[in-house]
Amino acid sequence: MKTNKKTIVVKLGTSVLTSGTTKLDRAHMVEIVRQCAQLHNQGHQIIVVTSGAIAAGKEHLGMHNIEPTIANKQMLAAVGQGQLVREWENLFKIYGLHVGQMLLTRADLDDRVRFLNARDTIKTLLKYRIIPLVNENDAVATNEIKVGDNDNLSALVGLLADADQLLLLTDQKGLFTSDPRNNPDAQLIPEIEKITHEIHALASGSISGLGTGGMSTKIQSASIANRAGIEVVIASGHKKNVIVDAVDNKPVGTRFIPENNRLETRKNWIFAGSRRRGKIVVDAGAEKAIVESGSSLLAKGIVATAEQFSRGYVVSIVNQEGKELARGVVRYNKADIEKIKGAHSNQIETILGFEYGRVIIHRDDLVLL
């Protein structure tokens, strides 16, 4: 049972840490640490997802105009990550607080065991009142294993930590009714109860050019976190006392209200922690059973498969119009499902010569979208 003490993920974009310059703004970082320390001393658990490794590497090496190739970015991240953590460590030390670094890639979250190991690490750090500093491991990450940006990474960290609140601090005040750069009458939306297609349509790109995530990725992050019962606030990282005020439920930025029912940890991983690897197309009967009755997916209702996937992968379940209905952990690989699609469950062993159970995806391993 949660108390009034919260577990809070504070995501800091590069534009917040540099204040729009080409260097880390250490004076502003001190202010961020002060607020985190204040909340920590009140009994809250604080996790910092920090961008800025590449910016720190550029500053340390004086390579502000280096060609932005993948290899160069990885080199800058390798140099800058140490510089960035050292800055945070020194600043938190002012308040007598310890930090612990966690570098993650998509591969750490795709694998169920590694996902649980990462969860254990972050929870143990919090148990001993150590501030976790989390970043994507850009020094080794390629496109195949990148989470993609620290907005989505922060939502996944929220799942790992069973967080109550995710603060996405950026160079923008929140989500507006239209692009405030083009429309002077655009209004800040203070609260959103449900993230709809219309909300996604309002999102626009980053105006700083310093980071990888714009407003669109923040909405994606909010959607993932809300589904897991985590409240999300998108606000300006330079607004006075923004972190403390957001945690105290004062009106800052745009607040996204979470769904009432938290997904359990395994379903969180299925929904957001693991990358989808393939598709299974189902008929109308299977669609109705899955969506309306919460049933498992049986071979009888499968029409086709798409993309390559193996047993144990997370796949999408789509209807014949292509609409994604659910995601789940599949018990059979693509080739086996092609052989048994349309068959009754009691025929699986006869057709394949073996079986891993009479359902293709069990309802306990399935998340409706």
N, C-alpha and C positions, 0 to 999 in steps of 0.2 A: 504494500500500500504506500503510495507516494504521500509525502508530507508537503507542507507549504514551501519547503526547500526544493529548488528546481535544479535540474541538470540542463545546462545552457550551452549550446554550440554557438560560438561567435565566429562568423566567417568574414575575413578581411580581404577585400580586393586590392590589387596592386595600386589602383588609383587612390585608395584610402591611405595606404602605407607610404606613398610617394607624394601625396597631395598634388598630383598632376605634374610633378617634376620628373627629372631623370634620376633622382636620388631618394633614398629612404628619408622620410621626414621623422627624425628621431624625437623631436619635441612632441609631435602628435602621437607617436607610438607610446611615449611616456603617459600621455593622457588616457590612451586606451588601456594601458596596464593599470593605471590608477583605478579606473572603473571596474576592471576585472577583479582587482585585489579587494575593492570595497565589497563586491558581491560575494567573493570567496570568504571573506571574513564574516559575512552574515550567514554562512553555512551553505551557500549554493555551490554546486559543482560546475566548474568552468572548463570548457574545451575550446581551444583556439585553432581554427583552420586558417592558415596563413598563406596567402600568395606572396609573391615578391622575390623568389629565389633568383630568377633570371635578372630582375632589376638590380638586386644586390650584387650579382656577379658582374654585371656591366659596370656598376659603380666602382667595385673593388679593383677591377682590371683597367678601368678607364676606356672600355670598348663600347661606347654608346652607339657607334655607327657600324658595328659589325654586321656582316650579311646574315639575315635571319634564317639560315639553314637549320635542319633538324640537328645535325652534328654540333653546330655552334651553340644552339639553344641548350643542348644536353651538357656541353662543356660549361656554359655559363651557369647552368643550374647546379652542376657539380661543385663549382667554386662558390657560388652564391648561397647555397643551402647552408653551408657551415657559417658563413658570415651572418646570415639571417637569424639562425638559431642562437648564435653568440649574442646578437643584439637583444633578442627576446630574453635570453637567460640573464643578462646583465640588468635589464630593466625590471624583471620580476624579482630579482635578488634585492632590489631597493626595498621591496615590501616583504622580504623574508620568505619568498615563495620559490619552490623548485619547479622546474619544467622537465618534461620528457618528450623526446622527438619520436614521431611515428611517420614513416614514409610509406605510402600505399600506392599500388597500381590496380588496374581493373582485375588482373590475374589474382590478386589477393582477395578480391571480393567475389569472383566467379566461382572459386572452389569453396565448397561448403565448410570443409575443415579449416581452411585458412581464414575464412570469414569468422568462424567461431574463435579461432586463435586471436585474431585482431580484436574481437569483442572482449575476450578475456584480458588482453593487454590493456586496453583503454579503461576497462572497469577497475583493474587493479591499480592503475595510476590514480584514478579518482578515489579509490578506497584509501590510499595513503596521502591524499590531499596534494597530489602533484598535478600541475597543469599540463595536460597533453597538448603538444604543438603538432598539428597534423598538416601534411602537404602531400601532393602527388609526387611520386618519385620520378621527376622529370629527367634525371640524369640517365635513367635506363629505359624509361617508358617510350614505346613506339606507338603508332596509331592503333595497332592491334590490341595493346594492353593499357591504353590510356583511359581513364575515366572521362577525360575530355576537358573538364574545367573544374575549378574549385567550388562552384555553386553546387553542381551535382555531387561532388565529393562530400561537401558539407552535409547534404541530406543523408548520404549513406553513413557518414560518421554519426549522425543523429540516430540512425537505426542501430548502429553498433552499440551506442551508449544508452539506448532507451531514453533519449532526451525528452524533455518537456517543451523546449523552446529552441528555435533556430533563428539567429539574427543574421541577416544578409546585409552587411554594411557595404555601401557602394558610393559612387559619385553622383547618384541621383536620389531625390527625396522620397521616392516610392513609385507606385504605379499611378499613372494619370489617365484621365478619360480620353486623352489623345496626346500626341507627341508635343510636349511643351516647347520644344525647340522651334516648332513650326506654327503652333497655335497658342497665342497669348492667353486665350480663354480656357485652356486646359485646366482641369481641376484634379487635385490629388484625391485618390480614393482611399479613405481612412481604414476601411474594413471590407473584407471579402469573405463571404460565408461558403461559397462554392466556386471552384475554378472551372469555368465553362469554356467552350470554344471562343466565346466573345472575349473572355479575359485573356486567353492566349493571343487573340488577334490584336489586343491593345499593346502587347509587348513590342519593344523596339530595341535596336542594337545599342551597344556601348558607345558613348561619345568620347571616351578618354583615349582610345587607341592603345592603352597600356596593358590591358588584360585580355583574357580569352572569353570572358562571359559577359553577355549583354543582358537586357531585361528578360529576353526570351528564356535564357537558361535559368534565370532566377524563378520564373514561373514554373518551369519544369521541376526545379528543386522543391519549390513550395508544394507542388502537387504530390511528389513522392513523400515528403515529410508529413503533410496533412493526412495522407492515407494511413500513415503509421501513428496518427494521433498526436503529432507534434505541431505546436503552434509556430507560425513563421512570421517574422517581421522584416520587411524590406525598408531600409531607411538610409539616410545620408550618414556616412561614417564621420563626417565633420560637424554634425549637429551637436551642440553642447550637451554633455551628459547622456548621450543617446542610448548607451548600453544599459545604464542603470534605469533610465526612464522606461525603456522597452520592457525590462523585466518587471518593473513596478506597474505595468499596464497603463502607463500614461500615453497620451496620443502622440505617437511619433511614426512617421512613414505610413506604410500600408500593412495592416495586420491581417493575416490569413487564418481563419478559424479552422481548427482540425476537425476531422470526423470523430464522432463519439466513440466508436469502437476501434481500438488499436488492433492491427493485425499482429498475430503472434510472431515470434522471431523467425521461425522457418518460413512463414509466408511473406514476411518482410523481405527475406533474402530472395525468394522466388520472384517477388514483384519488382524489386529494385536492385538487390545486391548482385544478381547474376545476369549476365548478358543473354538475351534471347538468341538461340542458335538455329531455329527452324520453324516450320509451320505445319499444322495438321488441319485439314479442311474437313468440316463435319456437316452432316445433313440436318434438315430441319428438326427431326426427332431428337437427335443428340443435342442440338442447340437448346431446345426447350428443356430437356432433362438437366442440362448443366446450369443454365441461367435461372430457371424457375424452381427447380427441385434440389439444386446443389448436388447433383449426382456425379459419380466418377465418369470418366470417358471410357467407353467400351469400343472394341474393334468394330462392332456392328454398325456404329454410327459414323465411321470414318469414310470419307469419299476419296481423299487424295492427301499427299504430303508434298512439301516444297522445301528446298534447300537441304543441305546435309546436316544430320545430327546423329548423335550416338545415345545409347542408353544412359540415363542420368542427367542429360542436358535439360535446360529450361527451353521449352518451345511455346509458340503461340498457338492457340486454338482459334480458328477463324471460321465464319460461316461461308456459304457458297457465294455470297456477295462480296466477300473479302473483309468484312468487319471483324476486328479482333474482339473475341468474347472473353478470353481468359488466358492465363499462362500457367504452366505447370511442369513438374519434373516427369519426364517420360520414362517408362520402364522398358521400352523396346527401341531399337535403332530404326532408322528410316527404311532400310532394306527389309527388315522383318515386318514392319507395319504394312509395307506395300503387299506383302504376301498374305497378311491376315485381315486386311481392311474388308469390312462388310461381313466378316465371319462371326459366328456366335462364340461367346467366350469359352465354351467347353470344347471348341474345335482348335484352339490355339496350339495345344501340345501336339495334336495329330498333324497339323500343317507344318509346324516348325521342328518338331522332334524334341521340344523342350518348352518350358514356360517360366516366366518371371512373375506369375500372377495372372489373374483373369481380367484385370483392368489395364488399360494403356496408361492412364494417369489417374491415380487415386484422388478422391476429393480432398484428402488431407494434404495433398501436394499440389493443390490447384487454387489459384486466386482469380476471382472474377474481376473484370475491369469495368 
